[in-house]
Amino acid sequence: MYRGLKGQFYFHRKKYPLAKIQWVMLTFFKQLLYYCIEK
């Protein structure tokens, strides 16, 4: 599922520059979630 999501964002990034910002936000949110779970 993660690979599919990553591939989808890579596909959108070629079309829409805004997708890059969404990818960064998603990555940041995911890291924040992992941090909360570990803590």
N, C-alpha and C positions, 0 to 999 in steps of 0.2 A: 504493500500500500504506500509506503514511504517513497519507494522508487517511482511509482506511478505519479504521485503528487509532485515529486521533484521534476520528473520529465514534463509534466503538464505546465509547471511554472517556467521551465526552460523554453517550452514551445511558445508560451505567451510572451516571454521576455523578448523574443525575436520580433513579435508583432507590436507589443505595447511596452514602451519604456516604463510606464507606471507599474508594471508587474514586478519590476526589480525592487521597488519600494515595498510592495506587498510581500515579496519573498523575504526581505530583510526583517520586516515586522513579524512575519510568521516564524522565522528562525529565532528571533529574540524572544518571542512569546513561548516558544518550545523550550528554549534554554531556561527561561524563568520558571516554567512549569517543572522541569527536571530539578532545578535548584530547590523549589519548595518541597518536592517529594523527598529528596535526599535529606533535607533539613527536618 
